[in-house]
Amino acid sequence: MRARPVVLAVATLQLALPTSMLVARWLDEGSRPVSERPASWQMYSAEPPVTYTGTDAAGRDSVGRRSCCTRCPRTWYRPAEPRALVARASLCEFEAVPRRHALLTGATGWIASHLLPALLADGWTVRACGRRPRPHWFPEQVDYRSVDLTGDEGLGGLYDGVTHLFHLAGASSSTATEQEMHRSNVLATRQLLAAAPPGLERVLYMSSSSVYGEEVQLPSPVTEDVPPSPSRGYGKAKWESEQEVWAQGAAGLPVVVLRPVSIFGPGNIKLLGSAVLDTALEAWAGLDTLAVHARPIEQRLVHIEDLVRASLHLVEHEAAVGHAYNVVTEDHPSSHDLASILAEGLGMRLELADEPDCGLGYEDRSATRQQMLGQGMQPHILLTEQRLRLLRKANRNNRLSVDALLATDFRFARADLGPAIHQSIEWYRNNRWILTR
Ligand SMILES: NC(=O)c1ccc[n+]([C@@H]2O[C@H](COP(=O)([O-])OP(=O)(O)OC[C@H]3O[C@@H](n4cnc5c(N)ncnc54)[C@H](OP(=O)(O)O)[C@@H]3O)[C@@H](O)[C@H]2O)c1
């Protein structure tokens, strides 16, 4: 009988303590969630999110979501008052962890033009660097540094406060000589990683599937643990750069390597972009069929959105450290499938030809391109000497395994290539990177 008051007291304490903590947090935060629910309650429960309204630090009205902090797996919703932004950290169970601060190299390049906005939207703080002066379109919250990673003058405070490195800077054979490819891939990677501070949480290196090469037959599908055998200058430079990354990994740097295949999507100026241009040139020149060689060649592609999603996913996936990942859509269209998608997108029909060198020659395509430029076409997409070059590249190691990537619970969002390519063609058309009559 004497135990009853003790039990009662313990029960009251068990109820009162968490309730008073929740109320205290709510009062301290000063937010007014639309749902009238305490923010901390919302944050720690699995209930559907509520939207917070209020004024941000600059006095602007705001409504919407923010991520909480570096590692918080939950989404934080913007509090109603500026002082609540300060109180926010004290609400997070991961409060000791600093915000996620990315250093993004190759930030003026094409892949980064997609990755940078995705990082910002995901709540990262970003320091970006390229060699050219700050691009005018960079959002003002991005700290931009113009630096040649192969220079002798050191990297200054490039790493200050950085928690994660996304190393994208590099040069490819479309625009660079062998010497430049070596400098901007191998030397740049060596110097950048040599300056990496201890305590960096992750280094993500953007390598390439070209490291596998095309001459030596590798097991099919090619898994990431197969010793690569690069056959050309670009693949060799990327593989040598990877050696720099793996050496630093062996010395304790938490590295993860991505090996994407040809990437396509809005803003792409080569590979599939060049094939879109070739098709548009022939349509403009009045051809109503797109001719391709009757012998089909298996292709491989990945949409830029999936590469960006894979990068954001792997850079925070604990088990990814020390591993390489092929990044390629599982669907492997033939050159006929791709040509048929391109032809349809430009209002043409597919024609299978006996000759590999069918369609308009380089001079005719150059002349047509000049006419289109005269009509206001933007000059960004590269015109290749070999027509539809991407579709003609046979590769005995074309099939790559994506089992490792899928085992991390990553799923492709743009696996249906037809609609994704049509959407890209639409982007080129809308931005006048191609013209159609
Ligand atoms: N695009 C693809 O289909 C593809 C496929 C597989 C792998 N990758 C790899 O992905 C990465 C990014 O590709 P991307 O298509 O975005 O390349 P990109 O458009 O050619 O951009 C290259 C970037 O690297 C920077 N850079 C080059 N050399 C540098 C140096 N010495 N110091 C500092 N910055 C330097 C450039 O800066 P500035 O322009 O300001 O000089 C630019 O920001 C590359 O490493 C590439 O090998 C690309």
The ligand as an SDF file (V2000), in Angstrom:
LIG
                    3D

 48 52  0  0  0  0  0  0  0  0999 V2000
   29.6170   15.9850  -69.2840 N   0  0  0  0  0  0  0  0  0  0  0  0
   29.6790   14.6530  -69.2930 C   0  0  0  0  0  0  0  0  0  0  0  0
   28.9730   13.9690  -70.0810 O   0  0  0  0  0  0  0  0  0  0  0  0
   30.5820   13.9430  -68.3060 C   0  0  0  0  0  0  0  0  0  0  0  0
   30.5180   12.5350  -68.2550 C   0  0  0  0  0  0  0  0  0  0  0  0
   31.3100   11.8700  -67.3310 C   0  0  0  0  0  0  0  0  0  0  0  0
   32.1330   12.5770  -66.4730 C   0  0  0  0  0  0  0  0  0  0  0  0
   32.2020   13.9350  -66.5500 N   0  0  0  0  0  0  0  0  0  0  0  0
   33.1120   14.6530  -65.6280 C   0  0  0  0  0  0  0  0  0  0  0  0
   32.3580   15.5720  -64.8600 O   0  0  0  0  0  0  0  0  0  0  0  0
   33.1290   16.7270  -64.5650 C   0  0  0  0  0  0  0  0  0  0  0  0
   32.3450   17.9810  -64.9450 C   0  0  0  0  0  0  0  0  0  0  0  0
   31.9530   17.8550  -66.3000 O   0  0  0  0  0  0  0  0  0  0  0  0
   31.2660   19.0820  -67.0830 P   0  0  0  0  0  0  0  0  0  0  0  0
   30.6410   18.5020  -68.3060 O   0  0  0  0  0  0  0  0  0  0  0  0
   30.4850   19.9190  -66.1590 O   0  0  0  0  0  0  0  0  0  0  0  0
   32.5980   19.8830  -67.5330 O   0  0  0  0  0  0  0  0  0  0  0  0
   32.7210   21.3310  -68.1610 P   0  0  0  0  0  0  0  0  0  0  0  0
   31.4030   21.8990  -68.5030 O   0  0  0  0  0  0  0  0  0  0  0  0
   33.7520   21.2330  -69.2400 O   0  0  0  0  0  0  0  0  0  0  0  0
   33.3280   22.1950  -66.9600 O   0  0  0  0  0  0  0  0  0  0  0  0
   34.6390   21.9800  -66.5070 C   0  0  0  0  0  0  0  0  0  0  0  0
   34.8250   22.7900  -65.2350 C   0  0  0  0  0  0  0  0  0  0  0  0
   36.1220   22.5480  -64.6980 O   0  0  0  0  0  0  0  0  0  0  0  0
   36.7630   23.8090  -64.4590 C   0  0  0  0  0  0  0  0  0  0  0  0
   38.2140   23.6370  -64.6310 N   0  0  0  0  0  0  0  0  0  0  0  0
   38.8510   23.0270  -65.6540 C   0  0  0  0  0  0  0  0  0  0  0  0
   40.1570   23.0850  -65.4450 N   0  0  0  0  0  0  0  0  0  0  0  0
   40.3620   23.7330  -64.2740 C   0  0  0  0  0  0  0  0  0  0  0  0
   41.5090   24.1040  -63.5380 C   0  0  0  0  0  0  0  0  0  0  0  0
   42.7510   23.8460  -63.9770 N   0  0  0  0  0  0  0  0  0  0  0  0
   41.3290   24.7810  -62.3720 N   0  0  0  0  0  0  0  0  0  0  0  0
   40.0850   25.0800  -61.9230 C   0  0  0  0  0  0  0  0  0  0  0  0
   38.9660   24.7330  -62.5790 N   0  0  0  0  0  0  0  0  0  0  0  0
   39.1150   24.0740  -63.7480 C   0  0  0  0  0  0  0  0  0  0  0  0
   36.1730   24.7490  -65.4990 C   0  0  0  0  0  0  0  0  0  0  0  0
   36.3750   26.0970  -65.0780 O   0  0  0  0  0  0  0  0  0  0  0  0
   36.3750   27.3340  -66.1280 P   0  0  0  0  0  0  0  0  0  0  0  0
   35.4120   26.9670  -67.2240 O   0  0  0  0  0  0  0  0  0  0  0  0
   35.9110   28.4950  -65.3090 O   0  0  0  0  0  0  0  0  0  0  0  0
   37.7470   27.4620  -66.6440 O   0  0  0  0  0  0  0  0  0  0  0  0
   34.7170   24.3050  -65.4400 C   0  0  0  0  0  0  0  0  0  0  0  0
   34.0900   24.8650  -64.3190 O   0  0  0  0  0  0  0  0  0  0  0  0
   34.4460   16.5820  -65.3290 C   0  0  0  0  0  0  0  0  0  0  0  0
   35.4460   16.1930  -64.4360 O   0  0  0  0  0  0  0  0  0  0  0  0
   34.1720   15.4830  -66.3440 C   0  0  0  0  0  0  0  0  0  0  0  0
   35.3420   14.7280  -66.5970 O   0  0  0  0  0  0  0  0  0  0  0  0
   31.4440   14.6330  -67.4460 C   0  0  0  0  0  0  0  0  0  0  0  0
  1  2  1  0
  2  3  2  0
  2  4  1  0
  4  5  1  0
  4 48  2  0
  5  6  2  0
  6  7  1  0
  7  8  2  0
  8  9  1  0
  8 48  1  0
  9 10  1  0
  9 46  1  0
 10 11  1  0
 11 12  1  0
 11 44  1  0
 12 13  1  0
 13 14  1  0
 14 15  2  0
 14 16  1  0
 14 17  1  0
 17 18  1  0
 18 19  2  0
 18 20  1  0
 18 21  1  0
 21 22  1  0
 22 23  1  0
 23 24  1  0
 23 42  1  0
 24 25  1  0
 25 26  1  0
 25 36  1  0
 26 27  1  0
 26 35  1  0
 27 28  2  0
 28 29  1  0
 29 30  1  0
 29 35  2  0
 30 31  1  0
 30 32  2  0
 32 33  1  0
 33 34  2  0
 34 35  1  0
 36 37  1  0
 36 42  1  0
 37 38  1  0
 38 39  2  0
 38 40  1  0
 38 41  1  0
 42 43  1  0
 44 45  1  0
 44 46  1  0
 46 47  1  0
M  CHG  2   8   1  16  -1
M  END
$$$$
